[in-house]
């Protein structure tokens, strides 16, 4: 595992365990099993580290979407399918543990929410150009987002349900039932 990933994972775990106000660079370095100097080499401030947590979450999600897009034929609903499959993957692999820490960061650092607003605006543009009617696109988008946030908040374990529900929605689109 790369040092930066170790740092981000350590920060995520500490935020969840101790709360964002109790997280220090020293604690993150100790949890990541590196020196504080090693941490500061990668992230000069706690705020820079928190920003990277958010940027990395979006980047990893977009990489998964791109991978799914490359593995399937283009056409109607291709982006929605890739978005749904990337969501399922994130939930099933437990990627939301890092993302759960993001909720805490938003409360103390509202400027970081701008990173997410930009990401969501970009994703919405892709949905708008995906060839689906707005109801199909919105249903898939909001089911994905709702399941992701439920999993992230730890309110319920939805992995199996999420995968089944989203695959059923995608199958309906494939059959043209949304037209």
HELIX and SHEET records of a PDB file:
HELIX    1   1 UNK A    3  UNK A   18  1                                  16    
HELIX    2   2 UNK A   20  UNK A   22  5                                   3    
HELIX    3   3 UNK A   25  UNK A   32  1                                   8    
HELIX    4   4 UNK A   36  UNK A   42  1                                   7    
HELIX    5   5 UNK A   46  UNK A   70  1                                  25    
HELIX    6   6 UNK A   78  UNK A   92  1                                  15    
HELIX    7   7 UNK A   96  UNK A  108  1                                  13    
HELIX    8   8 UNK A  110  UNK A  112  5                                   3    
HELIX    9   9 UNK A  113  UNK A  128  1                                  16    
HELIX   10  10 UNK A  134  UNK A  153  1                                  20    
HELIX   11  11 UNK A  159  UNK A  175  1                                  17    
END                                                                             
